[in-house]
Each structure stands twice: as C-alpha cells, then as structure tokens.
Amino acid sequence: MKTWDFWKAAPIAAALLFSFCGPGCHRQTQTPAPPPPEVAVVPIEPQQVLLTTELPGRTSAFLVAEIRPQISGLILKRLFVEGSDVKKDDVLYQIDPAPFQAASESAAATVTATRESADRARAMLDASVANLKRHQATLKLAISNCQRYENMLKGNAASAMERDQAATEVEVAHAALRAAEAQIESDRQGVEAAEAAILQAEAALRTAEINLGYTKITAPISGRIGRSSVTDGAIVTAYQPVPLATIQQFDPIYVDVPQSTVELNRLRRSLANGRLKENGTDSVKINLEDGTAYPQDGSLKFRDVTVDPTTGSVILRIVVPNPDGTLLPNMFVRATIDEGVQEGAILVPQQAVSRDSKGNPYVLAVGPEDQVEQRAITTERALGAKWLVSSGLAPGDRVIVEGMQKARPGTAVKPVPFEATGASASQPAGPTQAAKPAQSEGQTATPKPTKPAQSEGPIEVTKPAPSEGPTPAPKPTEPTKSEKPAPTAKPSKRK
C-alpha cells in the first residue's frame, strides 16, 4: 500500500520540483543555436569570351567526275589500277578504234572529192565569165553595125534589107548575152554548193576525228579513282547512265554542316546590336568522329542561299586542306565555328546550377548579410565545366558551389572561397572560348551538369521558400525531448 502511494505521489513531487526551478531551469536545458553552415562560393567576375558553335557535318569531295564513254564501242583494255591516284588527261580505257579510224578516213576522202568538185565548178564559172565577155563584145559590134546600116540607108548607100539584117544580129547578140549571164549565175550557184559540200565534208571529218579521239577515255580531273564497273571486252554506249568509274579530288575537301535558321538569325541580331563583336577570322576547327582534333584548320566559304524545308536549316560549306588524305568523302566530323567575342560574359560552375520542378535553372547566392538567396538564371551554353549565364546574376554576386544541401533561402551561412580542383582548376582566367554544341546532338545534357544531383534535395524543399524561415528554430529544442527527466525524478524518493 505504501509502495502504491509512493509511485502515485512521485509525479506530483516532480511537478512541484520543476515549478520551484522557474524559467531559469528551462533556459539551462536548451542547447545553444548551431553556427551557420559553411558553404563554398565563387564571386561573379565578367570575362571576355569567344563564342563558338560546334556543328555536325559530313565531308564531300572537292571535285567529282563520273567517267562515261562519249561513243559506243568495245572496251579493249582498262589502263588504270582501281583505287589509285590518276592525273588529268591520263588514259583510263581504250575503245576499239578500228571503225572510227575507217570513218575518219572516209570523211577525209569525201573532203578531197568535194574540194575537187568545187575546183571544177570554179573552172566552169570562169569559162562562163569569159563567154559572157565575148557575147558582150558581139553585142557591141552588132549594135555598131546596125547603126552604120541605118545611116547608110538614109543616104541610099544600103538597102533596107541590110539594115534589118543588122538589127536582127543585135537581137541575137542580146539573147546570147542573157544566156551567158544565166549560165554564170548557174555556175556561181554550183561553186557555192561545192564550197558548202566542202564545209560539210570537213565537219564530218572533224567529227570522225573527235570520235576517233574518244576511243581513248581520259581522266577529266586529277584525283583518286574508284572501282571500274566494266571489264575488258565489255560493250559500252555513249553517255550511258552507269559510269565506268568515278574520280574524286580530296585535297582540299569540303565539309558541309547544317545550321539552324533560328541560330543564324540570333547570331545576326547579336552582331547587329553589338552584343557580339566579329572575331575577324573565318577559321574553322575540325574534330574527327572519335573526338580527335584534325591538325588542319578549314575556312568558311559561304552559307547556302536556300533553307532546307524539312530541317529548317541552311548549309555552311567549309574548305579544309587534306594533303595526307585523312578525310574521305561522307565522313562524319564536327566543325567549331567562331561566332564572335562577347564582352562582360558571366560564367558559373555547372555544379552550382540546379533546376526546379519545372526544369528552370537557378543558383543559390549569398547576399550582403550572408543570407542565402535563390536566383533564377538563364543559361545559354556550356563552356567546359561552366555555364554561360545571360540573366539573373550581376558582377560581384557570390554563388554557392559547395554545401548547397546545407543552405536554404533566407538562412544565414558562412561563405568561404571555393577551391577548384581537377579540370575546373585548369580553366584560364583570361579570355575563354565558349563552344555551343549542335542542337541535334543534345550535348547540353552532359554528365557534368548532373554533378549537383545532391542538391536536388533543396530543389523541392526550396519551393515553399517563405515558410522555411522559422523551421530551423524548433530544431535546437529537439534534444530537450530526450532530456525530459521523468524517470530521473526517482532519486527524489531517497529524499
């Protein structure tokens, strides 16, 4: 019975004991507030950045020539080694020249015959001209005789019959003269026809000689020739659809890369409003498919004047030296093209950038009173391990790089300088190059931006940022729960 009374009275005694202690006892049980968490920050300093665009592309031959026969005939021999380098005017195939040689000789004989015929026509024309002159003299004499008989008739020295005979001779002379003139015209037309026949025969001779020359199929350009589609003894036709072989010139070589019209217009606007300054060079760097840097820089030649309706892009053509033949047609490469120089660019380490539930990027910055602030930013492109930021930050801002899981907007922190290691430490402090990957490759989602995955925790927590201010206050009181001395009042029984 006494034991029951003791345990019944113990809580009452403990309550009285705590009531006598007063507020001072409660203050003694509370633990002191923890110091602000330490975070590593980097100051924002504007830099001069050379902006570049990395675009995928494919190589194409500088010159391409498909070899086709210009006459029909029999291939006697192939005179090249497949896959070898050939020079311009090298003989590649020999077509049987016999029928074309015969045609050429026949055309030459025709030319000779037409020339002889023309000579005869000219001789006939000369004879007709001489005959015309004779008839002209005869007419003149007949007219003179007729006039003389006319005068004699007036003096009764000649009869009327003699005068009429003289007049008849004049008419005969006129008729002969007209016939001679007609013969001259006919002979002149004969000469012209003979001369036209000569021209036609000579043209046929030239055609025959050209066709005879076509029996030797030569290389129109210098380059590397591929495999042959025909063998010795094959029959080929003039301008057949299937080429006999193809020659491609690789040095230099083209690199064709597509650029989005959206990016092209953005670049033009940036250059127009002065945000970017032209770099003053058209040099282009080339990387091979395995990532190896090509030792020769190319040069940008032109942008196409039409837009591909299926892709919404224009083709940029780059000419690249290829003395060793490393680049072959249709190889996949990546071209880094200079866009311009941006003054006052703001760069932020990628590990400092997080994203909210909607995917919008933001950073945690330390304000003037060492209070954490969440800043929404706009990122443009990656520069190594950094982001190029176009809005949301200003020079002098301090951005948290490490310790973001301990920082909450509105809470106090202890900022310390961030010490970069590895690749980050090797970043130059002066002017840098910012490479923008091609949109089609999606390189912005590189593993580096996912490094701050640990900070994904505060992404969702910082969403209700205004209500998180007082939440840290109850934390120091949690240890007091474990310090409640309900059972510790038992020693008071000894009293």
Contacts in CASP RR format, 6 or more apart in sequence:
PFRMAT RR
TARGET T0000
AUTHOR 0000-0000-0000
METHOD contacts of the structure
MODEL  1
MKTWDFWKAAPIAAALLFSFCGPGCHRQTQTPAPPPPEVAVVPIEPQQVL
LTTELPGRTSAFLVAEIRPQISGLILKRLFVEGSDVKKDDVLYQIDPAPF
QAASESAAATVTATRESADRARAMLDASVANLKRHQATLKLAISNCQRYE
NMLKGNAASAMERDQAATEVEVAHAALRAAEAQIESDRQGVEAAEAAILQ
AEAALRTAEINLGYTKITAPISGRIGRSSVTDGAIVTAYQPVPLATIQQF
DPIYVDVPQSTVELNRLRRSLANGRLKENGTDSVKINLEDGTAYPQDGSL
KFRDVTVDPTTGSVILRIVVPNPDGTLLPNMFVRATIDEGVQEGAILVPQ
QAVSRDSKGNPYVLAVGPEDQVEQRAITTERALGAKWLVSSGLAPGDRVI
VEGMQKARPGTAVKPVPFEATGASASQPAGPTQAAKPAQSEGQTATPKPT
KPAQSEGPIEVTKPAPSEGPTPAPKPTEPTKSEKPAPTAKPSKRK
6 493 0 8 1.000
10 489 0 8 1.000
10 490 0 8 1.000
10 492 0 8 1.000
10 493 0 8 1.000
11 489 0 8 1.000
13 489 0 8 1.000
13 492 0 8 1.000
14 485 0 8 1.000
14 486 0 8 1.000
14 489 0 8 1.000
14 492 0 8 1.000
17 489 0 8 1.000
17 492 0 8 1.000
18 25 0 8 1.000
29 480 0 8 1.000
29 483 0 8 1.000
30 476 0 8 1.000
30 477 0 8 1.000
30 480 0 8 1.000
31 476 0 8 1.000
31 479 0 8 1.000
31 480 0 8 1.000
32 476 0 8 1.000
33 476 0 8 1.000
34 476 0 8 1.000
35 414 0 8 1.000
36 370 0 8 1.000
36 411 0 8 1.000
36 412 0 8 1.000
36 413 0 8 1.000
36 414 0 8 1.000
37 403 0 8 1.000
37 406 0 8 1.000
37 407 0 8 1.000
37 413 0 8 1.000
37 414 0 8 1.000
38 403 0 8 1.000
38 406 0 8 1.000
38 413 0 8 1.000
38 414 0 8 1.000
38 416 0 8 1.000
39 366 0 8 1.000
39 400 0 8 1.000
39 402 0 8 1.000
39 403 0 8 1.000
39 404 0 8 1.000
39 406 0 8 1.000
39 407 0 8 1.000
39 413 0 8 1.000
39 414 0 8 1.000
39 415 0 8 1.000
39 416 0 8 1.000
40 400 0 8 1.000
40 401 0 8 1.000
40 402 0 8 1.000
40 403 0 8 1.000
40 415 0 8 1.000
40 416 0 8 1.000
40 417 0 8 1.000
40 418 0 8 1.000
40 419 0 8 1.000
41 366 0 8 1.000
41 398 0 8 1.000
41 399 0 8 1.000
41 400 0 8 1.000
41 401 0 8 1.000
41 415 0 8 1.000
41 416 0 8 1.000
41 417 0 8 1.000
41 418 0 8 1.000
42 348 0 8 1.000
42 349 0 8 1.000
42 352 0 8 1.000
42 398 0 8 1.000
42 399 0 8 1.000
42 401 0 8 1.000
42 417 0 8 1.000
42 418 0 8 1.000
43 396 0 8 1.000
43 397 0 8 1.000
43 398 0 8 1.000
44 346 0 8 1.000
44 348 0 8 1.000
44 393 0 8 1.000
44 394 0 8 1.000
44 395 0 8 1.000
44 396 0 8 1.000
44 397 0 8 1.000
44 398 0 8 1.000
44 399 0 8 1.000
45 395 0 8 1.000
45 396 0 8 1.000
46 343 0 8 1.000
46 344 0 8 1.000
46 345 0 8 1.000
46 346 0 8 1.000
46 395 0 8 1.000
47 344 0 8 1.000
47 345 0 8 1.000
47 346 0 8 1.000
47 347 0 8 1.000
47 429 0 8 1.000
47 430 0 8 1.000
47 431 0 8 1.000
47 432 0 8 1.000
48 341 0 8 1.000
48 342 0 8 1.000
48 343 0 8 1.000
48 344 0 8 1.000
48 345 0 8 1.000
48 430 0 8 1.000
48 431 0 8 1.000
48 432 0 8 1.000
49 341 0 8 1.000
49 342 0 8 1.000
49 344 0 8 1.000
49 345 0 8 1.000
49 347 0 8 1.000
49 383 0 8 1.000
49 388 0 8 1.000
49 431 0 8 1.000
49 432 0 8 1.000
49 433 0 8 1.000
49 434 0 8 1.000
50 279 0 8 1.000
50 338 0 8 1.000
50 340 0 8 1.000
50 341 0 8 1.000
50 342 0 8 1.000
50 431 0 8 1.000
50 432 0 8 1.000
50 433 0 8 1.000
50 434 0 8 1.000
51 276 0 8 1.000
51 338 0 8 1.000
51 339 0 8 1.000
51 340 0 8 1.000
51 341 0 8 1.000
51 342 0 8 1.000
51 381 0 8 1.000
51 388 0 8 1.000
51 433 0 8 1.000
51 434 0 8 1.000
51 436 0 8 1.000
52 336 0 8 1.000
52 337 0 8 1.000
52 338 0 8 1.000
52 339 0 8 1.000
52 433 0 8 1.000
52 434 0 8 1.000
52 435 0 8 1.000
52 436 0 8 1.000
53 259 0 8 1.000
53 263 0 8 1.000
53 336 0 8 1.000
53 337 0 8 1.000
53 339 0 8 1.000
53 435 0 8 1.000
53 436 0 8 1.000
53 438 0 8 1.000
54 334 0 8 1.000
54 335 0 8 1.000
54 336 0 8 1.000
54 337 0 8 1.000
54 435 0 8 1.000
54 436 0 8 1.000
54 437 0 8 1.000
54 438 0 8 1.000
54 443 0 8 1.000
55 257 0 8 1.000
55 258 0 8 1.000
55 259 0 8 1.000
55 316 0 8 1.000
55 334 0 8 1.000
55 335 0 8 1.000
55 337 0 8 1.000
55 438 0 8 1.000
56 257 0 8 1.000
56 258 0 8 1.000
56 332 0 8 1.000
56 333 0 8 1.000
56 334 0 8 1.000
56 335 0 8 1.000
56 438 0 8 1.000
56 440 0 8 1.000
56 441 0 8 1.000
57 255 0 8 1.000
57 256 0 8 1.000
57 257 0 8 1.000
57 258 0 8 1.000
57 332 0 8 1.000
57 333 0 8 1.000
57 334 0 8 1.000
57 335 0 8 1.000
58 255 0 8 1.000
58 256 0 8 1.000
58 330 0 8 1.000
58 331 0 8 1.000
58 332 0 8 1.000
58 333 0 8 1.000
59 253 0 8 1.000
59 254 0 8 1.000
59 255 0 8 1.000
59 256 0 8 1.000
59 320 0 8 1.000
59 327 0 8 1.000
59 328 0 8 1.000
59 329 0 8 1.000
59 330 0 8 1.000
59 331 0 8 1.000
59 333 0 8 1.000
60 253 0 8 1.000
60 254 0 8 1.000
60 255 0 8 1.000
60 256 0 8 1.000
60 329 0 8 1.000
60 330 0 8 1.000
61 248 0 8 1.000
61 249 0 8 1.000
61 250 0 8 1.000
61 253 0 8 1.000
61 254 0 8 1.000
61 329 0 8 1.000
62 249 0 8 1.000
62 250 0 8 1.000
62 251 0 8 1.000
62 252 0 8 1.000
62 253 0 8 1.000
62 254 0 8 1.000
62 319 0 8 1.000
63 221 0 8 1.000
63 223 0 8 1.000
63 247 0 8 1.000
63 248 0 8 1.000
63 249 0 8 1.000
64 246 0 8 1.000
64 247 0 8 1.000
64 248 0 8 1.000
64 249 0 8 1.000
65 219 0 8 1.000
65 220 0 8 1.000
65 221 0 8 1.000
65 246 0 8 1.000
65 247 0 8 1.000
65 248 0 8 1.000
66 243 0 8 1.000
66 245 0 8 1.000
66 246 0 8 1.000
67 92 0 8 1.000
67 93 0 8 1.000
67 217 0 8 1.000
67 219 0 8 1.000
67 220 0 8 1.000
67 225 0 8 1.000
67 243 0 8 1.000
67 244 0 8 1.000
67 245 0 8 1.000
67 246 0 8 1.000
67 247 0 8 1.000
68 239 0 8 1.000
68 240 0 8 1.000
68 243 0 8 1.000
68 244 0 8 1.000
69 93 0 8 1.000
69 95 0 8 1.000
69 214 0 8 1.000
69 217 0 8 1.000
69 236 0 8 1.000
69 237 0 8 1.000
69 238 0 8 1.000
69 239 0 8 1.000
69 240 0 8 1.000
69 244 0 8 1.000
70 214 0 8 1.000
70 217 0 8 1.000
70 238 0 8 1.000
70 239 0 8 1.000
71 95 0 8 1.000
71 100 0 8 1.000
71 211 0 8 1.000
71 214 0 8 1.000
71 215 0 8 1.000
71 238 0 8 1.000
72 235 0 8 1.000
72 236 0 8 1.000
72 237 0 8 1.000
72 238 0 8 1.000
73 95 0 8 1.000
73 96 0 8 1.000
73 99 0 8 1.000
73 235 0 8 1.000
73 236 0 8 1.000
73 237 0 8 1.000
74 95 0 8 1.000
74 96 0 8 1.000
74 233 0 8 1.000
74 234 0 8 1.000
74 235 0 8 1.000
74 236 0 8 1.000
75 93 0 8 1.000
75 94 0 8 1.000
75 95 0 8 1.000
75 230 0 8 1.000
75 231 0 8 1.000
75 232 0 8 1.000
75 233 0 8 1.000
75 234 0 8 1.000
75 235 0 8 1.000
75 236 0 8 1.000
76 94 0 8 1.000
76 95 0 8 1.000
76 96 0 8 1.000
76 232 0 8 1.000
76 233 0 8 1.000
77 93 0 8 1.000
77 94 0 8 1.000
77 232 0 8 1.000
78 92 0 8 1.000
78 93 0 8 1.000
78 228 0 8 1.000
78 230 0 8 1.000
78 231 0 8 1.000
78 232 0 8 1.000
79 90 0 8 1.000
79 91 0 8 1.000
79 92 0 8 1.000
79 93 0 8 1.000
79 94 0 8 1.000
80 86 0 8 1.000
80 90 0 8 1.000
80 92 0 8 1.000
80 225 0 8 1.000
80 228 0 8 1.000
80 245 0 8 1.000
82 225 0 8 1.000
82 226 0 8 1.000
82 227 0 8 1.000
82 228 0 8 1.000
82 245 0 8 1.000
83 224 0 8 1.000
83 225 0 8 1.000
83 226 0 8 1.000
83 227 0 8 1.000
84 224 0 8 1.000
84 225 0 8 1.000
85 222 0 8 1.000
85 223 0 8 1.000
85 224 0 8 1.000
85 225 0 8 1.000
86 92 0 8 1.000
86 219 0 8 1.000
86 222 0 8 1.000
86 223 0 8 1.000
86 224 0 8 1.000
86 225 0 8 1.000
86 247 0 8 1.000
87 219 0 8 1.000
87 222 0 8 1.000
87 223 0 8 1.000
88 218 0 8 1.000
88 219 0 8 1.000
88 220 0 8 1.000
88 221 0 8 1.000
88 222 0 8 1.000
89 218 0 8 1.000
89 219 0 8 1.000
90 218 0 8 1.000
90 219 0 8 1.000
91 216 0 8 1.000
91 217 0 8 1.000
91 218 0 8 1.000
92 217 0 8 1.000
92 218 0 8 1.000
92 219 0 8 1.000
92 225 0 8 1.000
92 244 0 8 1.000
92 245 0 8 1.000
93 216 0 8 1.000
93 217 0 8 1.000
93 230 0 8 1.000
93 244 0 8 1.000
94 215 0 8 1.000
94 216 0 8 1.000
94 217 0 8 1.000
95 214 0 8 1.000
95 215 0 8 1.000
95 216 0 8 1.000
95 217 0 8 1.000
95 236 0 8 1.000
96 215 0 8 1.000
97 212 0 8 1.000
97 213 0 8 1.000
97 215 0 8 1.000
100 208 0 8 1.000
100 211 0 8 1.000
100 212 0 8 1.000
100 213 0 8 1.000
100 214 0 8 1.000
100 215 0 8 1.000
101 212 0 8 1.000
103 208 0 8 1.000
103 211 0 8 1.000
103 212 0 8 1.000
104 205 0 8 1.000
104 208 0 8 1.000
104 209 0 8 1.000
104 211 0 8 1.000
104 212 0 8 1.000
106 208 0 8 1.000
107 201 0 8 1.000
107 204 0 8 1.000
107 205 0 8 1.000
107 207 0 8 1.000
107 208 0 8 1.000
107 209 0 8 1.000
108 205 0 8 1.000
108 208 0 8 1.000
110 201 0 8 1.000
110 204 0 8 1.000
110 205 0 8 1.000
111 198 0 8 1.000
111 201 0 8 1.000
111 202 0 8 1.000
111 204 0 8 1.000
111 205 0 8 1.000
113 201 0 8 1.000
114 194 0 8 1.000
114 197 0 8 1.000
114 198 0 8 1.000
114 200 0 8 1.000
114 201 0 8 1.000
115 198 0 8 1.000
117 194 0 8 1.000
117 197 0 8 1.000
118 191 0 8 1.000
118 194 0 8 1.000
118 195 0 8 1.000
118 197 0 8 1.000
118 198 0 8 1.000
120 194 0 8 1.000
121 187 0 8 1.000
121 190 0 8 1.000
121 191 0 8 1.000
121 193 0 8 1.000
121 194 0 8 1.000
122 191 0 8 1.000
122 194 0 8 1.000
124 187 0 8 1.000
124 190 0 8 1.000
125 184 0 8 1.000
125 187 0 8 1.000
125 188 0 8 1.000
125 190 0 8 1.000
125 191 0 8 1.000
127 187 0 8 1.000
128 180 0 8 1.000
128 183 0 8 1.000
128 184 0 8 1.000
128 186 0 8 1.000
128 187 0 8 1.000
129 184 0 8 1.000
131 180 0 8 1.000
131 183 0 8 1.000
132 177 0 8 1.000
132 180 0 8 1.000
132 181 0 8 1.000
132 183 0 8 1.000
132 184 0 8 1.000
134 180 0 8 1.000
135 173 0 8 1.000
135 176 0 8 1.000
135 177 0 8 1.000
135 179 0 8 1.000
135 180 0 8 1.000
136 177 0 8 1.000
138 173 0 8 1.000
138 176 0 8 1.000
138 177 0 8 1.000
139 170 0 8 1.000
139 173 0 8 1.000
139 174 0 8 1.000
139 176 0 8 1.000
139 177 0 8 1.000
141 173 0 8 1.000
142 166 0 8 1.000
142 169 0 8 1.000
142 170 0 8 1.000
142 172 0 8 1.000
142 173 0 8 1.000
143 170 0 8 1.000
143 173 0 8 1.000
145 166 0 8 1.000
145 169 0 8 1.000
145 170 0 8 1.000
146 163 0 8 1.000
146 166 0 8 1.000
146 167 0 8 1.000
146 169 0 8 1.000
146 170 0 8 1.000
148 166 0 8 1.000
149 158 0 8 1.000
149 162 0 8 1.000
149 163 0 8 1.000
149 165 0 8 1.000
149 166 0 8 1.000
150 163 0 8 1.000
150 166 0 8 1.000
152 158 0 8 1.000
152 162 0 8 1.000
152 163 0 8 1.000
153 159 0 8 1.000
153 160 0 8 1.000
153 162 0 8 1.000
153 163 0 8 1.000
217 244 0 8 1.000
219 225 0 8 1.000
219 247 0 8 1.000
220 247 0 8 1.000
221 247 0 8 1.000
221 249 0 8 1.000
222 247 0 8 1.000
222 249 0 8 1.000
223 247 0 8 1.000
223 248 0 8 1.000
223 249 0 8 1.000
223 250 0 8 1.000
224 247 0 8 1.000
224 248 0 8 1.000
224 249 0 8 1.000
224 250 0 8 1.000
225 245 0 8 1.000
225 246 0 8 1.000
225 247 0 8 1.000
226 245 0 8 1.000
226 246 0 8 1.000
226 247 0 8 1.000
226 248 0 8 1.000
227 245 0 8 1.000
228 244 0 8 1.000
228 245 0 8 1.000
229 242 0 8 1.000
229 243 0 8 1.000
229 244 0 8 1.000
229 245 0 8 1.000
230 236 0 8 1.000
230 244 0 8 1.000
236 244 0 8 1.000
248 329 0 8 1.000
250 322 0 8 1.000
250 325 0 8 1.000
250 327 0 8 1.000
250 328 0 8 1.000
250 329 0 8 1.000
251 321 0 8 1.000
251 322 0 8 1.000
251 323 0 8 1.000
251 325 0 8 1.000
252 319 0 8 1.000
252 320 0 8 1.000
252 321 0 8 1.000
252 322 0 8 1.000
253 319 0 8 1.000
253 320 0 8 1.000
253 322 0 8 1.000
253 327 0 8 1.000
253 329 0 8 1.000
254 317 0 8 1.000
254 318 0 8 1.000
254 319 0 8 1.000
254 320 0 8 1.000
255 284 0 8 1.000
255 286 0 8 1.000
255 298 0 8 1.000
255 317 0 8 1.000
255 318 0 8 1.000
255 319 0 8 1.000
255 320 0 8 1.000
255 327 0 8 1.000
255 333 0 8 1.000
255 335 0 8 1.000
256 315 0 8 1.000
256 316 0 8 1.000
256 317 0 8 1.000
256 318 0 8 1.000
257 315 0 8 1.000
257 316 0 8 1.000
257 318 0 8 1.000
257 335 0 8 1.000
257 337 0 8 1.000
258 308 0 8 1.000
258 311 0 8 1.000
258 313 0 8 1.000
258 314 0 8 1.000
258 315 0 8 1.000
258 316 0 8 1.000
259 303 0 8 1.000
259 313 0 8 1.000
259 314 0 8 1.000
259 315 0 8 1.000
259 316 0 8 1.000
260 312 0 8 1.000
260 313 0 8 1.000
260 439 0 8 1.000
261 307 0 8 1.000
261 312 0 8 1.000
261 313 0 8 1.000
261 314 0 8 1.000
263 439 0 8 1.000
264 303 0 8 1.000
264 314 0 8 1.000
267 276 0 8 1.000
267 339 0 8 1.000
270 276 0 8 1.000
270 339 0 8 1.000
271 277 0 8 1.000
271 278 0 8 1.000
271 340 0 8 1.000
275 342 0 8 1.000
276 339 0 8 1.000
276 340 0 8 1.000
276 341 0 8 1.000
276 342 0 8 1.000
277 340 0 8 1.000
277 341 0 8 1.000
277 342 0 8 1.000
277 343 0 8 1.000
278 340 0 8 1.000
278 341 0 8 1.000
279 338 0 8 1.000
279 339 0 8 1.000
279 340 0 8 1.000
279 341 0 8 1.000
281 338 0 8 1.000
282 299 0 8 1.000
282 300 0 8 1.000
282 338 0 8 1.000
283 297 0 8 1.000
283 298 0 8 1.000
283 299 0 8 1.000
283 338 0 8 1.000
284 297 0 8 1.000
284 298 0 8 1.000
284 299 0 8 1.000
284 300 0 8 1.000
284 318 0 8 1.000
284 320 0 8 1.000
284 335 0 8 1.000
284 336 0 8 1.000
284 337 0 8 1.000
284 338 0 8 1.000
285 293 0 8 1.000
285 294 0 8 1.000
285 297 0 8 1.000
285 298 0 8 1.000
285 335 0 8 1.000
285 336 0 8 1.000
286 293 0 8 1.000
286 294 0 8 1.000
286 296 0 8 1.000
286 297 0 8 1.000
286 298 0 8 1.000
286 318 0 8 1.000
286 320 0 8 1.000
286 333 0 8 1.000
286 334 0 8 1.000
286 335 0 8 1.000
286 336 0 8 1.000
287 293 0 8 1.000
287 294 0 8 1.000
287 333 0 8 1.000
287 334 0 8 1.000
287 335 0 8 1.000
287 336 0 8 1.000
288 294 0 8 1.000
288 331 0 8 1.000
288 333 0 8 1.000
289 331 0 8 1.000
289 332 0 8 1.000
289 333 0 8 1.000
291 334 0 8 1.000
294 320 0 8 1.000
294 326 0 8 1.000
294 327 0 8 1.000
294 333 0 8 1.000
296 320 0 8 1.000
296 321 0 8 1.000
296 322 0 8 1.000
296 323 0 8 1.000
297 320 0 8 1.000
298 318 0 8 1.000
298 319 0 8 1.000
298 320 0 8 1.000
298 321 0 8 1.000
299 318 0 8 1.000
299 319 0 8 1.000
300 316 0 8 1.000
300 317 0 8 1.000
300 318 0 8 1.000
300 337 0 8 1.000
301 317 0 8 1.000
301 318 0 8 1.000
301 319 0 8 1.000
302 316 0 8 1.000
302 317 0 8 1.000
303 314 0 8 1.000
303 315 0 8 1.000
303 316 0 8 1.000
303 317 0 8 1.000
304 314 0 8 1.000
304 315 0 8 1.000
304 316 0 8 1.000
304 317 0 8 1.000
306 314 0 8 1.000
307 313 0 8 1.000
307 314 0 8 1.000
308 314 0 8 1.000
308 315 0 8 1.000
316 335 0 8 1.000
316 337 0 8 1.000
318 335 0 8 1.000
320 327 0 8 1.000
327 333 0 8 1.000
334 438 0 8 1.000
336 435 0 8 1.000
339 436 0 8 1.000
341 431 0 8 1.000
342 434 0 8 1.000
345 388 0 8 1.000
345 434 0 8 1.000
346 388 0 8 1.000
346 389 0 8 1.000
346 390 0 8 1.000
346 393 0 8 1.000
346 394 0 8 1.000
346 395 0 8 1.000
347 383 0 8 1.000
347 386 0 8 1.000
347 387 0 8 1.000
347 388 0 8 1.000
347 389 0 8 1.000
347 432 0 8 1.000
348 363 0 8 1.000
348 377 0 8 1.000
348 386 0 8 1.000
348 387 0 8 1.000
348 389 0 8 1.000
348 393 0 8 1.000
348 399 0 8 1.000
349 385 0 8 1.000
349 386 0 8 1.000
349 387 0 8 1.000
349 399 0 8 1.000
349 401 0 8 1.000
349 418 0 8 1.000
349 420 0 8 1.000
349 424 0 8 1.000
350 382 0 8 1.000
350 384 0 8 1.000
350 385 0 8 1.000
350 386 0 8 1.000
350 387 0 8 1.000
350 448 0 8 1.000
350 449 0 8 1.000
350 451 0 8 1.000
350 452 0 8 1.000
351 385 0 8 1.000
351 401 0 8 1.000
351 402 0 8 1.000
351 448 0 8 1.000
351 451 0 8 1.000
351 452 0 8 1.000
352 363 0 8 1.000
352 364 0 8 1.000
352 399 0 8 1.000
352 400 0 8 1.000
352 401 0 8 1.000
352 404 0 8 1.000
352 452 0 8 1.000
353 361 0 8 1.000
353 362 0 8 1.000
353 363 0 8 1.000
353 377 0 8 1.000
353 379 0 8 1.000
353 387 0 8 1.000
353 449 0 8 1.000
353 452 0 8 1.000
354 361 0 8 1.000
354 362 0 8 1.000
354 363 0 8 1.000
354 364 0 8 1.000
354 404 0 8 1.000
354 452 0 8 1.000
354 455 0 8 1.000
354 456 0 8 1.000
354 458 0 8 1.000
354 459 0 8 1.000
355 361 0 8 1.000
355 362 0 8 1.000
355 459 0 8 1.000
356 362 0 8 1.000
356 459 0 8 1.000
356 463 0 8 1.000
357 459 0 8 1.000
357 460 0 8 1.000
357 463 0 8 1.000
360 376 0 8 1.000
361 376 0 8 1.000
361 377 0 8 1.000
361 378 0 8 1.000
361 379 0 8 1.000
361 387 0 8 1.000
362 374 0 8 1.000
362 375 0 8 1.000
362 376 0 8 1.000
362 377 0 8 1.000
363 374 0 8 1.000
363 375 0 8 1.000
363 377 0 8 1.000
363 393 0 8 1.000
363 399 0 8 1.000
363 400 0 8 1.000
364 372 0 8 1.000
364 373 0 8 1.000
364 374 0 8 1.000
364 375 0 8 1.000
364 399 0 8 1.000
364 400 0 8 1.000
364 404 0 8 1.000
364 407 0 8 1.000
364 409 0 8 1.000
364 458 0 8 1.000
365 372 0 8 1.000
365 373 0 8 1.000
365 374 0 8 1.000
365 375 0 8 1.000
365 393 0 8 1.000
365 397 0 8 1.000
365 398 0 8 1.000
365 399 0 8 1.000
365 400 0 8 1.000
366 372 0 8 1.000
366 373 0 8 1.000
366 398 0 8 1.000
366 399 0 8 1.000
366 400 0 8 1.000
366 413 0 8 1.000
366 415 0 8 1.000
367 373 0 8 1.000
367 397 0 8 1.000
367 398 0 8 1.000
369 412 0 8 1.000
370 412 0 8 1.000
370 413 0 8 1.000
370 414 0 8 1.000
370 415 0 8 1.000
371 410 0 8 1.000
371 411 0 8 1.000
371 412 0 8 1.000
371 413 0 8 1.000
372 400 0 8 1.000
372 407 0 8 1.000
372 408 0 8 1.000
372 409 0 8 1.000
372 410 0 8 1.000
372 411 0 8 1.000
372 412 0 8 1.000
372 413 0 8 1.000
373 409 0 8 1.000
373 410 0 8 1.000
374 409 0 8 1.000
374 462 0 8 1.000
374 465 0 8 1.000
375 392 0 8 1.000
375 393 0 8 1.000
375 397 0 8 1.000
376 392 0 8 1.000
377 389 0 8 1.000
377 391 0 8 1.000
377 392 0 8 1.000
377 393 0 8 1.000
378 389 0 8 1.000
378 390 0 8 1.000
378 391 0 8 1.000
378 392 0 8 1.000
379 387 0 8 1.000
379 388 0 8 1.000
379 389 0 8 1.000
379 390 0 8 1.000
380 387 0 8 1.000
380 388 0 8 1.000
380 389 0 8 1.000
380 390 0 8 1.000
380 436 0 8 1.000
381 387 0 8 1.000
381 388 0 8 1.000
381 434 0 8 1.000
381 435 0 8 1.000
381 436 0 8 1.000
381 437 0 8 1.000
381 444 0 8 1.000
382 388 0 8 1.000
382 434 0 8 1.000
382 435 0 8 1.000
382 436 0 8 1.000
382 437 0 8 1.000
382 443 0 8 1.000
382 444 0 8 1.000
382 446 0 8 1.000
382 448 0 8 1.000
382 449 0 8 1.000
383 432 0 8 1.000
383 433 0 8 1.000
383 434 0 8 1.000
383 435 0 8 1.000
384 423 0 8 1.000
384 427 0 8 1.000
384 435 0 8 1.000
384 448 0 8 1.000
385 423 0 8 1.000
385 424 0 8 1.000
385 427 0 8 1.000
385 448 0 8 1.000
386 427 0 8 1.000
387 449 0 8 1.000
388 434 0 8 1.000
393 399 0 8 1.000
398 415 0 8 1.000
400 407 0 8 1.000
400 413 0 8 1.000
400 415 0 8 1.000
401 418 0 8 1.000
402 418 0 8 1.000
404 452 0 8 1.000
404 454 0 8 1.000
404 455 0 8 1.000
404 458 0 8 1.000
405 454 0 8 1.000
405 455 0 8 1.000
405 457 0 8 1.000
405 458 0 8 1.000
406 413 0 8 1.000
407 413 0 8 1.000
407 458 0 8 1.000
408 458 0 8 1.000
408 461 0 8 1.000
408 462 0 8 1.000
408 465 0 8 1.000
408 468 0 8 1.000
408 469 0 8 1.000
408 472 0 8 1.000
409 462 0 8 1.000
409 465 0 8 1.000
409 468 0 8 1.000
410 465 0 8 1.000
410 468 0 8 1.000
410 469 0 8 1.000
411 468 0 8 1.000
411 469 0 8 1.000
411 472 0 8 1.000
420 427 0 8 1.000
437 443 0 8 1.000
437 444 0 8 1.000
461 468 0 8 1.000
462 468 0 8 1.000
END
